[in-house]
Amino acid sequence: MSNNHLQLPSDQDSSGRTLGAEELENLAAALRSGTLTSTKGTFVSQFEKDFASQLGARHGHACSSGTAAIHTAVAAINPDPGDEIITTPITDMGGLTPIIYQGAIPVFADVDPQTCNVTARTIEARISERTKAIVVTHLFGNPCNMGPIMELANAHHIPVIEDCAQSFLTSYNDRYVGTLGTIGCFSLQQGKHITTGEGGVVVTDDEALARRMFLFINKAWGYGDANADHYFVAPNYRMSELQGAVALAQLQKLEWIVTNRVRTADALTSELRGLAGVETPVVTEGAVHTYWKYCLRVDATVIEGGAVGLGAKLREKGIACAPRYIQKPAFSCQVFRDQVTFGDSHWPFTLARPEAVNYDKSLFPGTFEALRDVLVLPWNELYGPEHVDYIAEAVRTSAGELTKTEATAQTLS
Ligand SMILES: *Cc1c(COP(=O)(O)O)cnc(C)c1O
């Protein structure tokens, strides 16, 4: 059976990555220069300029990961210990632990079950006097509905950090995400739209925040200042010139990557539209979804076993999909459940309002519904019509096999 599978390009190896001659050429130049630190080299600084200008942001700073990017953004906002940062329970842990490292309390907003994204309504329910920032994650390449979110945030004078790790060149009302809020954060990890293996970028239009972020990435050493000093506690989160060389070449391919992902995703959507029990991605109004992944929503009242059942069938056909995405909400992970932080202190959770760390299921109906129904299909810029057709056929056949008949549906109800 397995010999009949079509091999899908994978973002975990060369079959689904765009690393080639351009990256090699830049890398060789970086190596020959003998300067591998971004404090002296040219590749990282060029990448920062080009990345920011492509998005239409004034400042960009590269760093060592998407997690480092979020950490840098949170540190620039500079919460006091115990301040609250509203975020989402459906995200990468790298979007959350930096909040704890900076002594702030992640406060989870529920999500819209259709998109898995936070909304103005769910965020508003978690705002308190201690809210210092909001982190919105544009999940899978589809943006949060930023109009109402920015209205709410501006009314409360709360800065918004956009986690764009999954949403390169995603736009909302003709503007790129990452430039709608106060700070945008990106990841260049192996499986993102473009990659340096590990890496990250922050962008902002705010001069003072840009300076603070540059300092935070650089041990808070005041490069260029007359009386430079280490101004505050900060790590070394620099990107090396080797990564910068690759990043610069990757950036030139980003538009092509996004165009291909969108075209093939749209083709799959056309092929699957109307299939009973399987819903194609809901795209936020006014948005261009850039498909880091392609998510189906599976109705378990129609499809036997729901997302897990359909996912198992697709995996048998060689499609490495992920039913339930991260399996459980972030607040159900041990780090939050047992507040495992520094020694036995549980700090900074010791400073939290009880309501802020109440993870009762009843507060998160959208989150549990979203994770129950979502089936995440791997997506890639190197998919062609043959891959789309293969996936479409696999989904149709598998869904057909699992569709409950009138009789079984009645027996079950
Ligand atoms: C990948 C990812 C991160 C973390 O980025 P790393 O580069 O892996 O540290 C953060 N948030 C989201 C939404 C991500 O997808």
PDBQT file of the ligand as one rigid body, heavy atoms in Angstrom, charges set to zero:
ROOT
HETATM    1  C1  LIG A 501       7.009  28.696  15.866  1.00  0.00    +0.000 C 
HETATM    2  C2  LIG A 501       6.223  29.594  16.718  1.00  0.00    +0.000 A 
HETATM    3  C3  LIG A 501       6.790  30.300  17.794  1.00  0.00    +0.000 A 
HETATM    4  C4  LIG A 501       8.167  30.041  18.299  1.00  0.00    +0.000 C 
HETATM    5  O1  LIG A 501       9.164  30.228  17.351  1.00  0.00    +0.000 OA
HETATM    6  P1  LIG A 501      10.561  29.426  17.544  1.00  0.00    +0.000 P 
HETATM    7  O2  LIG A 501      11.382  30.004  16.437  1.00  0.00    +0.000 OA
HETATM    8  O3  LIG A 501      10.274  27.985  17.371  1.00  0.00    +0.000 OA
HETATM    9  O4  LIG A 501      11.087  29.769  18.876  1.00  0.00    +0.000 OA
HETATM   10  C5  LIG A 501       5.998  31.195  18.477  1.00  0.00    +0.000 A 
HETATM   11  N1  LIG A 501       4.716  31.390  18.152  1.00  0.00    +0.000 NA
HETATM   12  C6  LIG A 501       4.132  30.731  17.138  1.00  0.00    +0.000 A 
HETATM   13  C7  LIG A 501       2.707  31.015  16.827  1.00  0.00    +0.000 C 
HETATM   14  C8  LIG A 501       4.853  29.792  16.400  1.00  0.00    +0.000 A 
HETATM   15  O5  LIG A 501       4.249  29.127  15.417  1.00  0.00    +0.000 OA
ENDROOT
TORSDOF 0
